Structures are given as structure tokens and as C-alpha cells.
Amino acid sequence: MTDADVTLSSSKRASRIAWSCTLALLVGVAIDRLFFSRPTAEAGIYHEMVSGTANSFPFHFDRWLGIEAPVPQSAITMLKPNFIISRHYHELGQGRQVSLLVVQCKDSRDILGHYPPVCYVSQGWTVQSAKPRDWVVDGETIRGMRYVFVSDPERTNRELTLDNFMVLPNGQTARDMDEVGRTAQDSRLKHFGAAQVQIVYNGSLSESDRTEIFHAFAHELQPILVAVMRPGRNEPK
């Protein structure tokens, strides 16, 4: 097995783990939703515009070529996503590989079960580190977290590094679900949901590699991030 095969296998394994997360944090969401008022027409237009923007995210940009990472129907049923981007990307000529997950839900509580400290730990991974990270991309600061997970502390090839951030309809990015929860309690914003971005790297990549890759993907994601963060500013064409 070549190094590229090992890297791709690790990337695919990370994607499978992300979609096989436990649903414990979602228990009660359906019941609680009964107490929410109906979404406004403005929210409906917003979600349609966000979904349309996400649908145009490219499979090929710069040297990166992506393929679909299948999403289990059970995950779709529980998430009720407005859109999902789930892909493996390979960099032509370089061999670097990453997994990308972007999901936006009309009800922000639906993404709770796919929050890395929940889903990876539930699958037997251990959090080796969890540190706040700020990235400046195209002049805008993205606030998120850098997680390192290990399945066996004595086997370095069983290590995954993951950059994660939330995208909120208040014009902000966020590090964790606490901030998502506060937005969901805002009567002006609760029907606009929230989005989450995960970029999963194989443990063999260097820090400079991860920084370069994050900036490349965050730059390409800018239209989606802007659409999610600006309800009321997306006008139908």
C-alpha cells in the first residue's frame, strides 16, 4: 500500500466517522421544535439562496480535485439539512488530501450530533488537544477550533487533525455549540439556522501544509460563508 493509499484511507475513515456520530444530543429536538413558531417567508427565501450558492461549490479549483463522500440516509434524516457538501479532495501533483464537510441546517440544533468533540469521541477517538484558532482569510477573521484526535496514543499514523468552525446568521463565525445555542435562542435569528465547516487532515501533513490548505478552502468557501452570515441581504435574482 502506498503512502497516498494510506492517506486516502485515513481521509475516508474520518468521513465515515463524521457521519456515524451518535445522535444522543438530538434527542428531544423534534419535541422541542413543536414550541417554535413557523419560519417566516424571509427565512424561506434565505435558505433557498444559501442552498443555491452551496450548489455551485466547485469540485475542481486550483490544483484540487474532489469526489463525493457519500452521506448515509440516516444522517440526512436526522440533520434535515438545507445543504451538505461532503467530499474528499486530492491535490494534483502534490498528493496532499483532505476531507471537507460543510452542512447548514434550518434549525441549528440539528447539527449538534455532528460536533467533533461528540461524534469522534463516541467512535473511540481521544481528544489529544483542542485549541482555539483564528484565521484571517480575505481580510476577514474566522474564529474556530483546531482538534487533534488519536485512536491509539502509541500509533502516530492513527492521528487526525481537524479544523472546525460554525457560521452564524448574525454575521459571525463561532468556535463551539454554545455560541450556536445562543443564536438559536434569538427570536430574530432562530429560523435562519446555522452552518458548520470541518476540514479534516491526515496526521502526516505539516503545520504549514494545514495552514495553506485551510486558507485555500476557506477562500473558495467565501460565497457560502457570506450567504449564511447575511440573512436579509440575499436578494432573489
C-alpha positions as a printed Julia matrix, in Angstrom:
237×3 Matrix{Float64}:
   0.0    0.0    0.0
   1.43   3.4   -0.99
   1.56   6.5    1.25
  -1.18   8.03  -0.92
  -3.38   4.98  -0.35
  -2.85   5.23   3.41
  -3.68   8.93   3.38
  -6.83   8.43   1.32
  -7.88   5.56   3.58
  -7.45   7.79   6.63
  -9.4   10.57   4.91
 -12.27   8.24   4.04
 -12.26   6.78   7.54
 -12.57  10.27   9.0
 -15.55  10.96   6.76
 -17.28   7.72   7.8
 -16.74   8.58  11.45
 -18.22  12.04  10.98
 -21.41  10.56   9.51
 -21.75   7.78  12.07
 -21.89  10.15  15.03
 -24.15   9.4   17.93
 -27.5   11.14  17.98
 -27.71  11.5   21.75
 -27.64  15.3   21.68
 -30.5   15.34  19.18
 -32.94  13.58  21.5
 -35.78  15.92  22.28
 -35.13  18.31  19.39
 -38.19  17.14  17.47
 -40.38  17.63  20.54
 -38.88  21.0   21.34
 -39.44  22.12  17.76
 -43.17  21.93  18.36
 -42.85  25.04  20.54
 -41.15  27.09  17.81
 -43.24  29.46  15.71
 -43.44  28.91  11.98
 -40.49  30.17   9.92
 -41.09  33.44   8.11
 -41.22  33.87   4.34
 -37.94  35.77   4.63
 -36.3   32.7    6.19
 -37.56  30.54   3.32
 -36.04  32.87   0.73
 -32.79  32.98   2.71
 -32.43  29.19   2.87
 -33.18  28.87  -0.83
 -30.5   31.43  -1.68
 -27.95  29.76   0.63
 -28.64  26.35  -0.89
 -28.27  27.74  -4.4
 -24.91  29.27  -3.51
 -23.69  26.0   -1.98
 -24.72  24.03  -5.07
 -22.17  25.96  -7.1
 -19.21  24.99  -4.91
 -16.66  23.51  -7.32
 -15.3   20.0   -7.46
 -12.17  21.41  -9.1
 -10.35  24.58  -8.14
  -6.67  25.48  -8.35
  -4.91  22.09  -8.13
  -7.64  20.47  -6.02
  -9.91  17.77  -7.43
 -12.84  16.49  -5.36
 -15.06  13.45  -5.3
 -18.29  12.92  -3.39
 -18.1   11.32   0.07
 -21.42   9.5    0.45
 -23.71  10.67   3.24
 -25.77   7.94   4.98
 -29.51   8.4    4.65
 -29.81   8.13   8.44
 -27.64  11.23   8.82
 -29.7   13.14   6.28
 -32.91  12.13   8.06
 -31.66  13.41  11.4
 -29.86  16.52  10.16
 -32.66  17.72   7.87
 -30.0   19.82   6.13
 -30.64  22.71   3.84
 -27.45  21.61   2.07
 -24.5   19.28   2.59
 -21.1   19.32   0.92
 -19.25  16.11   1.77
 -16.18  15.45  -0.34
 -12.65  14.08  -0.47
 -10.16  16.37  -2.22
  -6.83  15.38  -3.76
  -4.23  17.93  -4.79
  -2.94  17.17  -8.28
   0.82  16.97  -8.48
   1.3   17.21  -4.72
  -0.53  14.21  -3.26
  -1.98  16.08  -0.3
  -5.52  15.02   0.62
  -8.26  16.35   2.87
 -11.91  15.72   3.63
 -14.34  18.63   3.55
 -17.7   18.74   5.28
 -19.99  21.75   5.13
 -23.53  21.42   6.42
 -26.21  24.02   7.02
 -29.42  23.27   8.88
 -32.56  25.37   9.04
 -32.71  24.52  12.75
 -29.25  24.97  14.25
 -29.89  22.32  16.91
 -29.85  19.64  14.22
 -26.07  19.93  13.81
 -25.34  19.2   17.48
 -24.75  15.49  16.94
 -22.05  16.13  14.33
 -19.98  18.36  16.56
 -16.41  16.91  16.62
 -16.0   16.53  20.42
 -19.19  14.46  20.39
 -19.01  12.35  17.25
 -15.31  11.49  17.19
 -15.16  10.63  20.88
 -18.27   8.47  20.54
 -16.42   6.46  17.89
 -13.48   5.68  20.17
 -11.15   8.56  19.35
  -9.47  10.51  22.15
  -9.12  14.28  22.11
  -5.4   14.91  22.28
  -5.81  18.66  22.04
  -8.49  21.26  21.41
  -7.27  24.8   20.89
  -8.95  28.0   19.72
  -7.7   29.18  16.35
  -8.2   32.37  14.4
  -7.52  32.56  10.67
  -7.59  35.73   8.6
  -8.87  34.92   5.12
  -9.56  37.61   2.54
  -9.35  40.22   5.29
 -11.96  38.52   7.49
 -11.27  36.69  10.76
 -12.62  33.15  11.07
 -12.94  32.01  14.67
 -12.77  28.27  15.17
 -11.08  25.32  16.83
  -8.2   23.01  15.96
  -8.79  19.45  17.22
  -6.29  16.62  17.25
  -7.74  13.14  17.77
  -5.86   9.89  18.33
  -7.28   6.39  18.3
  -4.16   4.9   19.89
  -1.66   7.28  21.53
   1.19   4.9   20.62
   0.41   4.84  16.88
   1.06   8.2   15.23
  -0.49   7.1   11.93
  -3.82   6.94  13.78
  -3.97  10.67  14.31
  -6.37  13.13  12.74
  -6.19  16.9   12.79
  -9.42  18.77  12.18
 -10.2   22.47  11.8
 -13.79  23.27  12.73
 -15.87  26.43  12.83
 -19.51  27.43  12.94
 -21.11  30.01  10.67
 -23.96  32.03  12.15
 -26.67  34.23  10.62
 -25.59  37.13  12.86
 -22.58  37.82  10.66
 -20.16  35.9   12.88
 -18.19  32.69  12.94
 -18.03  30.74  16.19
 -15.86  28.17  17.94
 -18.44  25.91  19.57
 -22.05  24.92  20.06
 -22.55  27.26  23.0
 -22.45  30.19  20.61
 -24.72  28.37  18.18
 -27.18  27.75  21.01
 -27.3   31.42  21.96
 -28.09  32.37  18.38
 -30.84  29.75  18.26
 -32.49  31.43  21.25
 -32.64  34.77  19.45
 -36.18  35.16  18.13
 -34.89  37.26  15.23
 -32.43  34.61  14.06
 -33.67  31.19  15.16
 -35.33  30.38  11.83
 -32.12  31.07   9.92
 -30.29  28.08  11.44
 -26.51  27.71  11.34
 -23.74  26.05   9.36
 -20.65  24.08  10.28
 -17.39  23.6    8.4
 -14.93  20.76   9.01
 -11.62  20.34   7.22
 -10.0   17.03   8.15
  -6.29  16.48   7.52
  -4.26  13.34   7.77
  -1.8   13.41  10.68
   1.21  13.25   8.33
   0.71  16.8    7.0
   2.88  19.58   8.38
   1.54  22.68  10.12
   2.46  24.81   7.11
   0.56  22.37   4.88
  -2.56  22.62   7.05
  -2.4   26.41   7.15
  -2.04  26.63   3.38
  -4.86  24.17   2.79
  -7.21  25.89   5.23
  -6.72  29.24   3.51
  -7.26  27.72   0.06
 -10.55  26.09   1.05
 -11.8   28.98   3.19
 -11.18  31.35   0.3
 -13.16  29.11  -2.03
 -15.95  28.83   0.56
 -16.32  32.61   0.91
 -19.52  32.92  -1.18
 -21.22  30.3    1.01
 -19.96  31.85   4.25
 -21.16  35.29   3.21
 -24.57  33.94   2.2
 -25.04  32.15   5.54
 -23.92  35.13   7.62
 -26.17  37.69   5.92
 -29.88  36.87   6.1
 -31.95  39.65   4.67
 -29.11  40.74   2.36
 -29.63  37.96  -0.18
 -31.97  39.22  -2.85
 -33.62  36.87  -5.34
 -32.35  37.32  -8.88
